[in-house]
C-alpha cells in the first residue's frame, strides 16, 4: 500500500501566487477582516495628517537635529516622543522647514500667511505665495485637491521647542472677500513616500531654500527622496514614534536600535516599504518584527499543504483510507518587482506588487492500519484532500489570487484557482490552522468531485 500510494502522490504541486497591478494590492496597516481594515485606514489617516517638519539648530537650515510629523494643532512635533531621544537643551532651533500637501474645503483663490509671517516664506504648488509677510500672491486651489506646500521659518534668536512663539505658530489663508480662515490639521497631509511626486518634492525641498541669499546645506541632501538625509543613512539614525534623530552612542545605552540604509535607494532591500516607513514601524504590523529594519525585506512566501488525504474505490469516498502524510517543500523561481501607485483621496495610497512564487511540494503517504486490499484491486480510485495556503515569508499578502496545479509525474491531475482573494498575514494560514482546509471535492474547478486516478 505504501509503495503504491507513494507513487501516486509524490509529484509536483506548483503554486504561483500572482499579485498584479491590475486588480491586486499590498496595503500598509490592514488586517483580514473588513472591519479591522477600515479601523486601520482611519488610524492611518489620523497619523498622516499635518506636515513633515525638519528642525535645524542653525539659522541657515543647517545642523539638522530632528525631523518628524507635526503633532496636534501645532506645527511642532510630539514632545513626549522627542524627549525620549533628545535632551531639552538639544531641542533649540533657529530655522525650520515644513513640507507636505494642502487641500481646501472649497474652490477659490486664496492668499496665505503664517502667524509670525515676517519670519516665514511660503511656497504652494511650486509658486512663492508669501515672502516674509510681503510679495503676496493669490493662488487658485480646487476643492479637495492635494497640492504641495513648503514653509520655511527663520527666527532672529534660538528658540526652545516649547517656546510659546513656536507652539502658537498657525497657518492661515484669506479668500477674495478678505475672510481669514485657519488651516486645520486635517487640511494638511505628510508626504506619501510611495508616490513619485512626493519623492521628487522631498529631493527638491532638501536642495533649495526659499530665503534669498542662503545656500542649502549639502550635508543634508536627500538623494533618494525617502525623507532621510544621506549622511544619516550612511552613519546611522534611529526613529521612535516617527521622530527621527541621527545616531549617537548614548542612544545605544538607552536601548534604541541603530539603522543604516542605502542613501541612493529609498527601498534599500527592494520590498514595498521605504526605509523611513520600516524604521518608523509605519508598515503593516502583521509583517514579521524583523522587517521593521530597512535591511530586512518584508516579502510573502506562500506554500500549499494537503491535509486529510483520503483514497477510496468509491466516488462518494466511502470506505476510504487516511494514511499519515509528510510534506517535502522545495521553493523555486521566487522573483518579484514592486510597483507603487497612489489612489483617489488624501490617504488611500497603496502598493501593488508583481509577485510570483513557484513551489514544488512532494507529498508522500506513510503507513496505515486500515484495510487497503479493495483499493489495491480497484481499476479506479478517488482522491480527495483539504488544501491550505500558508504564508511562511516575512511579509503579509493581501487580495492575492492563487493557482494550484496537481501534477503526477508529467500528468496534470487538476488545476484550481481561488475564487476568493487571499489575505494571509505573515506566519498565518488560510484557512486558519485549527479549521478545516478547503476540500477538493467542493471546488468548481474539479466539477465538485474528487480526483479520479486510473491504476
Secondary structure, DSSP 8 states (H G I E B T S, - for coil): -HHHHHHHH-SEEEEEEEB-TTT--B-SS--SSHHHHHHHHHHHHHHHBS-EEEEESSTTS-SEEEEEE--TTSSS--HHHHHHHS-GGG-EEEEEEEEEEE-BSS-EEEEEEETTGGGEEEEETTEEEEETTBS---EEE-BT--EEEEEEEEEEEEEETT-HHHHT--EEEE-TT--EEE--GGGEE---TTSHHHHHHHHHHHH--SSTT----GGG--TTSSSS-HHHHHH-EEEETTEEEE--HHHHHTT---B---TT-SSTTSSSS-HHHHHTT-S-TTS-GGGSSTTS-----EEEEEEEEEEESSTT-TT-B---EEEEEEEEEEEEEEEEE--SSSS--EEEEEEEEEEEEEEEE----S--HHHHH-SEEEEEEEEEEEE-SSS-EEEEEEEEEEEETTEEEEEEE-SS-EEE-TT-EES-TTS--EEGGG-GGGTTS-EEEE-
